[in-house]
Amino acid sequence: MKFLPVVERELRVSARTPRLYWGRFTAALIAITLVAWLWFIFGGVGGSANRSKEIFVTLATFSFVYCLILGVLVTADSISEEKREGTLGLLFLTNLKGYDVVLGKLFANSIHSFYNLVAILPALAIPLLLGGLTPGDFWRMALVLLEALVLSLSVGMLVSSISKHDRKAQVGSFFLVVLITLLIPWAAAGLKEYFPSIYSPYLFCLSPSYTFFISFDQNYRGNESFYWISLVIGFGLSILALVAAAWIVRGVWQDRPKVGKAFRRQLKLEKLKLGTVRARKEYREKLLNVNAFYWLSARDRFKPLYVFGFLLVVAITWLRLFLYNGRDMVQQETFFLVAICLHTVMKIWVASESGRRFAEDRKSGALELTLSTPLTVREILEGQFFALVRQFGGAIGIILLFDLMALMIGARMQLSSTDSDWMLTCIAGMIVLVVDLFTIATLGMWLGLASKRASRAVGMTLFFIIVMPWLGLFGLITFLSFVRMPMLESKSFELMVGAYFILSVGVDSFFFVRASTRLTSKFREIATTRFDHRR
């Protein structure tokens, strides 16, 4: 038997797919375009050396975040998908070992990510040719990006080996990456300030973000040992995660019934989640009187509490920072950053929930059975929409109240006078939030129905609704940089806010009409047909 036969097979298959070539081409094109755009935007920073440094730092930051996120997305559902479909055990009927399966899945899902990173590196070296950087800056950053990608991929494999549901695997992988990347340096900084007796500078070496920070030349000088120690620790954690996944995957494929304490614990959890028999009956009757599919989508009573729990954590964090920083937490900049975070999280959360029910039910055949009942397509869509309103409606209302409070407090803090720019930004943000959420819910339901994977539907929804307006805004900024008009320069902020508002509402209107029309006209046709391979 060949050594690592699954890896060899996956590499042969991936080497012949057009997606590999187009992925590398797209990654290199985006990186080169970003370098050219940054070179033009940073034209007033100073000399060529300063501009090249700014470009290098910006592109390296985007690449670092890209590596951390991409690894989680491509491997978090690799093994858990096999467990859901019941095919993982078939692999172990052969002579394959645990490391064969783990490494095979790793290479099958990550080869495109690795080649995309390789395609980005030449663009990252362009600032080196412009001056102001050393070859050490480039090669240290290349190692950091490779470390971030490998660590993210390994964490995704580890979480996928102990998970069964794709969303739980992705969320768990994401939070584990956040823990390693952000929370560990934050905890180390807290120990340094409040408990210096037990603080050690080597605690920062556990995080790849510290490796990224210290790789720049001005931070690397005098800290060479910390950089290499942190790099070795990052690769070491990746190897440990893969070894743990290979050891776990040998036993998790067996579907053993829970007995004893595990069975009683599961019953208690289900009782807590669904309620007692009487509470479950009352809850069921209440939702069935509104819409039958509404009850099917909103059976988990705790879903609204999850959203309120997130808002509670944000509120506690803000209150703690307010007690520590005081007046800085009621400034316009702070309100703006908090609002951006809340709006983005809500949009991502709604996108992940909107089409998941349709995607899972279509894949399992349950949606076709639902259509055989007296329920109409309109009632099914209304029930899914009611479930989203029940889960997110109260939290969105609280966020809008926060935006309104930020508008009033921020305007008062600005020299006790009304700030028209701040009011324009807040009002535009509130309107865009509501319109985006309605469009995300509608488009998410359509893409979840039409896509093979719910994760792909979520990614496409977020790209169309969140990323596309920003791309249009960047294009407008570039155009205005070429066209020097004094009247536009004096009203640049109002122009940017207005342009983003118009672009967002325009994109939302187009996709809302398109998705709602297809949902009402093609729902039954798509739901009752198999996934066909399109040329």
N, C-alpha and C positions, 0 to 999 in steps of 0.2 A: 504493500500500500504506500502511495506517495505521501511525503510529508506535507501537511496542510493542504489536502486536496480541494477543500471547499474554497480556500483562498485563491488557489491557482485557477479554479473554474470561474470564480467571480471576476478575477482580473482579466481573463480572456474574454469574457462576455462584455465587461465594461469597456475594454479597449476598442470594441467594434461598434459602440453605440454613437449615433450622431450627437446625442445629448452631451457627451464628454467634450467633443470639439466645440460645439456651440456654447457650452458653459464656460470653457476657457476663454473663448473669444469675447463673450459678453463681459466676463469679469475684467479682462484686460482693457476692453473698450471703456467700461465705466471708470476704471482707475485712471486711465490716461485723460479722459474727459474731465474728471475731477481735478487732476493736476493742472490742466490747462485753465480751467475755470478759477481755481484758487490763485494761480499766477496772475490772472487778470484782476481778480478782486483785491488781492494784496498788493496792488501796484503802488499804493501810497504808504506802505509800511516802512520802506527805507531802501537800502541797497539790495543787490542780488543775494547776498549772503543771508540777510534777515528774511527776505521773502522765501528763500529755499528752506530755511528752518521752520517757518510758519507752515509751509506746505507739507513738509515732512511730518511735523507733529500732528497736523490735522488728518492727513491720510493714514498715518500710523494708528491714530486713535480710532478712526472708522474701521480700519482693518482688524484691530484688536477686539472691538465689540462684535464685529462680524464673525470672527473666529469663535468667540464664546457662545454666541447665539446659534450659529449654524450647526455646531456640533450637537447641541441639545436637540435641535429640530430633526436631524437626519437619523439619529440613533436611539432616541428615547422610546420609539415604538417598534424597534426592530425585532426583539425577542418577544415582547408582549403580544404582538400581532400573531405570531406563531402559536402562542398559548391560547389566544382567543379562538383561533380557527382549529385547534386541536391537532396541528401538524408538527409540533415540536417533538412529541414522543416518537414520531416516525423516523426522525433523524437519528435517534439513538438505537433504532433496530439494526443499524449498520455498525461498522467498526469505528465510527466517529467518536471522538472524545469531546469533553466539554470545551476545551480550548479550540478545537476545530470549528465548533459551531459559533463560538463567540468571535473568534478572529475572522471567520468567514462572513458573518453578519457585519462585523466592523468594516472590513474592506469593501464589501458590497455596497454599503450605505455611505462610506466616507471617501471613496476614491475621487468622486467629483469634487468634494469639498477641498481635498488636498491639491488637486490640479488647479482649482480656482485660486487657491492661495499662491501656488507657484506662478500663476499668470499675473498676480498682483505685484509680486516682488520686483519685476523690471520697472514698473511704473513707480514703485517706492524708491528706486535707485535714481530716478530722474533728478530729484533735488540734490543728490550727491554730485551730479555732473555740473549743477549750477553754482556750486561753491557754498562755503559756510558749514559743511558737514565733513566728517571723517569716515573712512571705510568702516571703522569700528562701530559707528552709530548704525550704519545699515545692517551689518552682520549681527550685531547684538539684537536689533529689532526683529530681524528675520527669525532668530532663535526664539524670541519671546512669542511671536505670532505662531510659530510651530508648536511651542509649548501650550499656548492657550487652546489651539485647535485640538491637539491630542488629549489634553485634560478634559475638554468639553465632550469630546467623543467618548472617552472612557467613562465619564460620569453618566452619560446617557445610556451606555451599555449596562452599567451596574444597576441603575434604577429600572431599566427595562427588564432585567433578569428577575427582579422581585415584584414586578407589577404585571397586571393583566389588562387594565383599561388604558387606552392610549392617552386620554386627557390626564389621568393621575400620573402616568409615567412622565409626560412632558412637564407638568407642573412641578413634580418632585425633582426632576432634573434641573429645571430652571432655578428653583429655590436652593438646591445644593450648590449650583454654580454661583449664585448670588452670595451664599454663605461663605464660600471659599474666596470669592473675589472682593467682596465689599465688607462683610460683617467681621471677618477675621482682622483686617487692618483697623477697623473701627474699635473692636475689642482691645486690640493691642495698644491703640492710642489711649483708650480709657485706662488701661492698666498703667501706662506710662505716667498719666497725669494724677490718678487717684491712689494707685498702689505701686509706687516705684520700687518697693522692696521685692516684689515678685515679678517685676517686669524684666523682659529680656528682649533685646533688639532682634533676636533671631525669630521671634514670633511673626514679624512681618514677612519673613521668607516663606511662610506657608501660603501666601497669596500670590497669584500671577499678576495682580494689579501692581504689587510692589516691584516685581521683576520688570514690568513695563515702565514704571516710574523711574527706576534706577538705571535703566538701559541708556538713557540719554547722557550725552557726554558730560554735561555740567553736573549731573548727579552721580555718574559712574566714577569720577575721579575721587579717590580716597575710599571708595566702597566696593572695590573690585571683588573682594571675597563674598560680600553679601549678594552680589548679583549672581555669581556662579553657584553659591549655595542654594539660593532661591530657585534657580533654573534646575538644578539637580533634584530638589525636593518636588518641583512641579512634575517632572517626568517620573519620579519615583511614585508619586501619588497616582499617576495615570496607570503605571504598571500594576500597582496594588489593586486598583479598581478593576482592571481586566482580569487579574488572577481571581479576585473575589467573584466576579461574574461567571468565570469558567467553572468555579467550584459550586456556585449556587445553581447554575442552569442544569446540572445533572439530576437534580431532584425535584425541581419545581414543576416539571412537565407532568408529574403524576398527580392526578385529580383524586386526592384522598378525602373522604368525608370527615367533617369535623365532629369530634366526639369529646365527651367530658367537659372540661372547663372551656375549651375553645368553642364547643357547640353552645354552651350556656351564654358565653360572652357574645356570640353572634346573635342569639335570640334577644339579649338585652339591648344590643345595638339597634337591631331592627325595630324593637318596641319603642325605643327612644326616637328613632328616625321617623317611624310611621304613626306612633301613638298607640294608645290602648284600643281595644276593639270598639268601644263606644265612641271614642274621639275619632277613630278612623272612619266609622260609619257616618258621623255627623259631617266630617270634613268631605267625605265622598259625596254625600247628598248635596252639600252646599255647592260643590264644583260641578256636579252633574246637572244641577238645575240651570247652570249657566251654559255649559258646553261640555259634551262628552270627551272630546279630545283635549279640552282644557284640563280635565281631571287626569287624563293619561300623561300629559306633559308636566303637570305640577304636583305629582304624587309626593315628591320629596318636600316635606314641610320646612326643612331647614335651609333651603336655597336662599330665601331672602335674608336669613340670619347671617349667612356667610358674607353677603355684601355689606350688611350693617356692621359686622365684625371688622371688616377691612376699614370702613370709615371710622370706627372707634379707635383702631390702632393708629390711623393717621391723625386723629384728633389728640390722642394721648401724646404722640410724638411731637406734634405742634405745640401743645401746652408745655411740655418739658423744655422745648427749645425756647419758648416764650419766657419761661421762668429764668432761663440761663442767659438769653440775649436781650430780653426786654423789648425795647422800641424797634429793634431791627426786624422783628417778626410781624410787625404791622405796616411795613413799608410796601410800596407798590410792587417792587421786584419780588419780594417773598410771596405775596399773594399770587402773582403771575406764575411763579414756578410751581406752587402748590396746585393751582387750578389746572395747569398743563398736565401735571402728573395725574390728578383725579380724572380729568377728561379722557386722557389716553388709556388709563386702566379700565375705565368704564366701557370705552369703545372696543377694546380688545376682549373684555369679558362678554359683552353682548354678542360680538362676532363669534366667539367660541360656543355660545349657547344657542344661537338663533337657528342654525341649520343642523345641529348635531342629531336631534331627534329624527329628522327626515333621513339623514344619511344612514344612521344605524338601522332604522326600520326598513328602509329600502334594501339594504344589504342583507338583512335577515329575512326579508319577505313579509314582515309584519305590516308594512305600509300597504301592500297589495291586499292583505286580509282586511285592513281598515277600510279600504275603498269598496269592499264587498258588502259593507254595512249600509244602513240608510243615511249615513253621514255624507254630506255634500263636500265638495272641494272647498267651498267658501267657509263652511263650518270648521273644517280641519285647519285652515289658515287662521281663522279667528281664534280658535282654541290655542294654537301655538303662540299667537300674538298676545293673548290674555296671560299665558304663562310667563312670557317675558316681562309684561307689565307688572305682574305680581312679584316677580323676582327683583326687578330693577327699578320699579316706579318710585318707591319711597326713597331709595338711595339717590336717584337722580334729582328728586325734589329737594333733598338736603343739599346736594351739590349746587343746585341753582340758587338756593338761599345763601350758600356760602359765597357764590359769585356776586350776588346782590350786596351782601355785607362788605365784601372786598371793594366793590365799586364805591360805596358810601364812605367807608373808613379810609380807603386810599385817596379819595378826593379831598377829604378833610385833612389828612396828614400832609398834603401838598400845599403848604403855606396857607392853610385854612381857606382855600379857594377851589373852585371847580376846575378840574383838569379835564379839558375836552378830549385830549388824546387818550387818557386813561378810561374815561367813560365810553369812548368809541370802542376801545379794545375789549372792555368787559361786555358790552352789549353784543358786539359781533361774536365774541366767544360763546356767550350763552345761546344765541340763535344757532350758531354753527353746531354746537353740541346737540341740541334737540333735533335739528335736521339730519345730522350725521347718524344719530342713533336710530331714527326711523328708517333711514336708508340702509343702514347696516343690518337691521332686523329683516327687512324685506329681501335685500340682496343675499344675505346669509342663508335665508330659507331656500332661495332658488338654487344657489351654488351648492348648498348641502344636499339638495335633492338630485342635482345633476352631476355631482362629482363622485369619483370612486372613493375618495378618502375625505373624512371630515376636516383633517388638518389642512389639506390642500384648499378646501373651500374657505377656511378661516384666513389663510394666507392671501388668497386672491381678494377676499372682501376687504381686508385691511389695506392691501395695496391700492385698490381702486378708490377707496373712500378717504384714506389718510395720506398715502404717499403721493398720489397723483396731483392733488392741489399744491403740495409743497414743490413738486417738480415744476409745475407751471409757474409758481412764484419765483423759483430760482431762475427760470428762463426769462421772466419779466425783469428781474434784477439785472441779469446779464445784458439784456437789451437796453435798459435805461442807462447802464454804465457806458455803452457805446454812444448813446444819444444824450449829449449834455444839454439839458434845458433848464435854465435858472428857475422857471416857474415850478417845474416838477421837483427840483432839489429843495426848494423851500417848503414843500408839502410832501416830503418823501415818506414820513411815517404814516400820515393819513392815506397816502397812495398805497403803501404796502398792506395796511389793514384792510382797506377797501378792496384791493385786488384779491387778497386771500379770501375775503368774504364772498366775493362774486365767483371766484373759482370753485370754492367749496360748495356753495349753493347750486352752481351750474352742474358740477359733476354729480352731486346728490340727486338733482332733478332728473338727469339723464338716466342714471342707473336705477332710480326708484321706479320711474315709468317703465323702463325696460324689464326689470325684474318682476314687478307686479303684473304686467301684461302676460309674461311667460308663465307665471305661477297660475294665473286663472285660466289660461288657454291650453297649457301643455302639462299640467300637473298629473293628470291621470295617465297620459301617454308615457311620460318619463317614469312614473312610479311603477308601471306594470311591465316595463321592458328591462331586459338584462343590460349590463354594461357591455357595450360593443367597442371593439378596437377601431379607432378612427385612423384613417390613413393620414 
